[in-house]
Amino acid sequence: MMQPDLDTCVADWAIDFPRTVKVFDELQIDYCCGGKSLGYACRQKGLDPQVVLKRLQEVLDDDDCGG
C-alpha cells in the first residue's frame, strides 16, 4: 500500500483510505474531482498542509489499531 503524503492526489487519499473522507468533509476539501495534491488543496482553503496531513495520519493510525 502506498505511503500518502502532501503530493498525493486528494482523490487517491479518498479511494485508498476511505476513512479520510470524513476529514475532507469537515474541512470542505473536494476529493471527488480533479487531480489536486493534498498540499495544493490545503493551500487553496487557507489550511496548514502539515496540520491536515497530521490529522489524516492520525485517522489512518486509528484505523490500523482497530479504532
C-alpha positions as CSV (number, residue, x, y, z in Angstrom):
1,M,0.0,0.0,0.0
2,M,1.2,3.5,-0.8
3,Q,2.5,5.9,1.8
4,P,0.4,9.0,1.2
5,D,1.8,12.5,1.6
6,L,1.2,16.1,0.6
7,D,2.0,15.3,-3.0
8,T,-0.7,12.6,-3.1
9,C,-3.8,13.4,-5.1
10,V,-6.8,14.1,-2.7
11,A,-8.9,11.7,-4.7
12,D,-6.3,8.9,-4.2
13,W,-6.4,9.5,-0.5
14,A,-10.2,9.1,-0.6
15,I,-10.1,6.0,-2.7
16,D,-7.2,4.2,-1.0
17,F,-8.1,5.4,2.5
18,P,-11.9,5.9,2.8
19,R,-11.8,6.8,6.5
20,T,-10.0,10.0,5.5
21,V,-13.2,11.2,3.7
22,K,-14.7,12.4,7.0
23,V,-11.7,14.8,7.5
24,F,-12.0,16.1,3.9
25,D,-15.7,16.7,4.5
26,E,-15.1,18.5,7.8
27,L,-12.5,20.7,6.1
28,Q,-14.5,21.2,2.9
29,I,-11.7,19.8,0.8
30,D,-13.1,18.4,-2.5
31,Y,-11.9,14.8,-3.0
32,C,-14.2,13.9,-5.9
33,C,-12.8,15.8,-8.9
34,G,-9.6,17.0,-10.3
35,G,-6.0,15.8,-9.6
36,K,-5.1,18.3,-6.9
37,S,-2.4,17.3,-4.5
38,L,-3.3,17.4,-0.8
39,G,-0.8,20.2,-0.2
40,Y,-2.3,22.3,-3.0
41,A,-5.9,21.7,-1.9
42,C,-5.0,22.8,1.6
43,R,-3.3,26.0,0.5
44,Q,-6.4,26.8,-1.7
45,K,-8.6,26.5,1.5
46,G,-6.1,28.5,3.6
47,L,-5.3,25.4,5.7
48,D,-1.8,24.5,7.0
49,P,-0.9,21.4,4.9
50,Q,1.2,19.9,7.7
51,V,-1.7,20.1,10.2
52,V,-4.1,18.5,7.8
53,L,-1.5,15.8,7.0
54,K,-1.1,15.0,10.7
55,R,-4.8,14.8,11.2
56,L,-5.2,12.4,8.2
57,Q,-2.3,10.3,9.5
58,E,-4.0,10.1,12.9
59,V,-7.1,8.8,11.2
60,L,-5.0,6.1,9.4
61,D,-3.2,5.2,12.7
62,D,-6.6,4.8,14.4
63,D,-7.7,2.5,11.6
64,D,-4.5,0.4,12.0
65,C,-5.2,0.0,15.7
66,G,-8.8,-1.1,15.0
67,G,-10.2,2.1,16.3
